[in-house]
């Protein structure tokens, strides 16, 4: 499936909207609620079995997804701000909570993500930080991006989780 060209058209979630999706352990979509399908602009059959990365906006630094995958593969939850790309090239920001769903034997069955509208405060801060992380990745790879993220967090004296959650309050 060809990726759309990003536009400057922004879609926004309502306060009570929740986007829910599930992926298999390889990141292929196995479920999406109606809100997910609608805002993505894809038909359900286009989303099912497609890689969740179909929604990845080029403004997103890779380090954010590395952190996400590292956490969920360790069966830890993560919260993150994500800029997604719709089928028509529009974008939308979400505040995501991603967790692993475990089988009765403790192994990972799939991943579950619930996303909602990010706070105004987060949208004033995150795009600028992500632009810096993306620039660092382009010149020095993901290590440079991670070093920059750690510098930002250390300067504020917070962990990643503390920082992300503080922006949503």
TAWOGI-V928490 format. One record per pair of residues at least 24 apart in sequence whose ideal C-beta (glycine too) atoms are under 10 Angstrom apart, sorted by sequence separation. I is the first residue (numbers start at 1). J is the second residue. D is the distance in whole Angstrom. If there is no record, write none. Layout:
I|J|D / I|J|D
This chain:
27|51|5 / 28|52|7 / 29|53|10 / 59|83|5 / 60|84|8 / 75|99|8 / 76|100|8 / 93|117|8 / 94|118|7 / 95|119|7 / 24|49|9 / 26|51|8 / 27|52|5 / 28|53|10 / 29|54|8 / 57|82|8 / 58|83|9 / 60|85|9 / 75|100|5 / 92|117|9 / 93|118|5 / 13|39|7 / 21|47|8 / 26|52|10 / 27|53|7 / 28|54|10 / 29|55|9 / 56|82|9 / 57|83|4 / 59|85|9 / 72|98|6 / 74|100|8 / 75|101|10 / 92|118|10 / 11|38|9 / 12|39|9 / 23|50|10 / 27|54|10 / 55|82|8 / 56|83|9 / 57|84|6 / 58|85|8 / 71|98|8 / 72|99|7 / 73|100|7 / 75|102|7 / 95|122|7 / 11|39|6 / 23|51|8 / 24|52|10 / 55|83|10 / 56|84|7 / 57|85|4 / 68|96|8 / 71|99|9 / 72|100|5 / 95|123|10 / 11|40|10 / 23|52|5 / 55|84|4 / 56|85|7 / 57|86|9 / 69|98|9 / 71|100|9 / 72|101|10 / 93|122|8 / 11|41|9 / 22|52|10 / 23|53|10 / 54|84|10 / 55|85|6 / 68|98|6 / 93|123|6 / 21|52|7 / 54|85|8 / 55|86|8 / 60|91|10 / 75|106|8 / 82|113|9 / 84|115|9 / 95|126|10 / 52|84|10 / 53|85|10 / 55|87|9 / 57|89|10 / 59|91|8 / 64|96|10 / 75|107|9 / 54|87|9 / 57|90|10 / 58|91|10 / 75|108|7 / 80|113|10 / 82|115|7 / 93|126|8 / 21|55|9 / 57|91|5 / 74|108|10 / 81|115|10 / 93|127|8 / 129|163|9 / 57|92|9 / 73|108|7 / 77|112|10 / 78|113|10 / 80|115|10 / 83|118|10 / 55|91|10 / 57|93|9 / 72|108|8 / 82|118|9 / 4|41|8 / 55|92|9 / 81|118|6 / 126|163|10 / 27|65|10 / 73|111|9 / 81|119|9 / 125|163|9 / 126|164|9 / 55|94|10 / 72|111|5 / 47|87|10 / 72|112|9 / 83|123|10 / 1|42|9 / 46|87|8 / 72|113|9 / 81|122|6 / 125|166|10 / 126|167|7 / 27|69|8 / 69|111|9 / 81|123|8 / 122|164|8 / 125|167|6 / 68|111|9 / 83|126|8 / 124|167|9 / 40|84|8 / 41|85|9 / 42|86|8 / 43|87|9 / 81|125|9 / 82|126|9 / 83|127|8 / 122|166|9 / 123|167|9 / 1|46|7 / 27|72|10 / 39|84|8 / 40|85|9 / 41|86|4 / 42|87|5 / 68|113|9 / 81|126|5 / 121|166|9 / 122|167|4 / 1|47|10 / 40|86|6 / 41|87|3 / 42|88|10 / 52|98|10 / 80|126|9 / 81|127|9 / 121|167|5 / 122|168|6 / 25|72|9 / 39|86|7 / 40|87|6 / 41|88|5 / 83|130|7 / 119|166|10 / 120|167|10 / 121|168|8 / 122|169|10 / 25|73|8 / 36|84|10 / 38|86|10 / 40|88|10 / 41|89|9 / 81|129|9 / 82|130|10 / 119|167|6 / 121|169|8 / 1|50|7 / 23|72|10 / 41|90|7 / 81|130|8 / 118|167|8 / 119|168|5 / 1|51|9 / 3|53|9 / 4|54|9 / 40|90|10 / 118|168|7 / 119|169|7 / 3|54|7 / 6|57|6 / 39|90|9 / 41|92|10 / 117|168|10 / 3|55|10 / 6|58|6 / 40|92|9 / 116|168|9 / 1|54|6 / 3|56|8 / 5|58|10 / 6|59|8 / 39|92|6 / 3|57|10 / 3|58|9 / 39|94|9 / 36|94|10 / 52|111|9 / 52|113|8 / 64|126|10 / 19|84|9 / 64|129|10 / 64|130|7 / 63|130|9 / 59|127|8 / 61|129|9 / 96|164|10 / 61|130|5 / 64|133|7 / 95|164|8 / 60|130|7 / 61|131|9 / 63|133|6 / 64|134|10 / 95|165|10 / 59|130|6 / 61|132|9 / 62|133|9 / 63|134|9 / 59|131|7 / 61|133|4 / 62|134|8 / 95|167|9 / 10|83|10 / 11|84|9 / 19|92|9 / 57|130|10 / 60|133|9 / 61|134|5 / 63|136|8 / 95|168|6 / 60|134|8 / 61|135|9 / 63|137|7 / 11|86|6 / 19|94|6 / 21|96|10 / 23|98|9 / 25|100|9 / 59|134|7 / 61|136|8 / 62|137|6 / 10|86|10 / 18|94|10 / 25|101|10 / 39|115|9 / 58|134|9 / 61|137|6 / 66|142|6 / 6|83|10 / 9|86|8 / 11|88|9 / 17|94|10 / 19|96|8 / 21|98|10 / 36|113|9 / 61|138|10 / 65|142|10 / 7|85|9 / 63|141|10 / 6|85|6 / 7|86|9 / 9|88|8 / 11|90|5 / 13|92|7 / 22|101|8 / 31|110|8 / 36|115|8 / 62|141|9 / 63|142|5 / 66|145|9 / 67|146|8 / 5|85|9 / 6|86|9 / 9|89|7 / 10|90|7 / 11|91|7 / 12|92|7 / 13|93|8 / 30|110|6 / 35|115|9 / 62|142|6 / 63|143|9 / 66|146|8 / 80|160|9 / 4|85|6 / 7|88|7 / 8|89|9 / 9|90|4 / 10|91|6 / 11|92|4 / 12|93|8 / 13|94|7 / 30|111|9 / 31|112|9 / 32|113|10 / 33|114|9 / 35|116|10 / 61|142|8 / 63|144|9 / 64|145|9 / 79|160|9 / 3|85|7 / 4|86|7 / 7|89|4 / 8|90|9 / 9|91|7 / 10|92|7 / 11|93|9 / 13|95|9 / 25|107|9 / 28|110|10 / 63|145|4 / 67|149|8 / 78|160|8 / 79|161|7 / 4|87|6 / 5|88|10 / 6|89|5 / 7|90|6 / 8|91|8 / 9|92|10 / 10|93|8 / 25|108|6 / 62|145|7 / 63|146|5 / 78|161|8 / 81|164|7 / 3|87|10 / 4|88|6 / 5|89|5 / 6|90|8 / 7|91|8 / 24|108|10 / 25|109|8 / 27|111|8 / 61|145|6 / 62|146|10 / 63|147|10 / 77|161|9 / 79|163|10 / 80|164|7 / 4|89|4 / 6|91|6 / 24|109|9 / 25|110|7 / 26|111|10 / 61|146|10 / 63|148|9 / 64|149|9 / 76|161|10 / 79|164|5 / 1|87|9 / 3|89|9 / 4|90|9 / 24|110|6 / 25|111|7 / 63|149|6 / 78|164|9 / 79|165|6 / 81|167|8 / 22|109|9 / 23|110|6 / 24|111|8 / 61|148|9 / 81|168|9 / 22|110|5 / 23|111|5 / 61|149|8 / 79|167|10 / 22|111|7 / 23|112|8 / 71|160|9 / 79|168|8 / 21|111|9 / 22|112|5 / 23|113|8 / 71|161|10 / 21|112|8 / 22|113|7 / 20|112|8 / 21|113|5 / 20|113|7 / 21|114|9 / 67|160|7 / 19|113|8 / 20|114|5 / 21|115|8 / 19|114|7 / 20|115|8 / 18|114|6 / 19|115|4 / 64|160|10 / 18|115|7 / 19|116|7 / 17|115|9 / 18|116|6 / 19|117|10 / 17|116|7 / 18|117|9 / 16|116|9 / 17|117|6 / 15|116|8 / 16|117|9 / 13|115|8 / 14|116|10 / 15|117|6 / 13|116|7 / 14|117|7 / 13|117|4 / 12|117|7 / 13|118|8 / 12|118|10 / 12|123|10
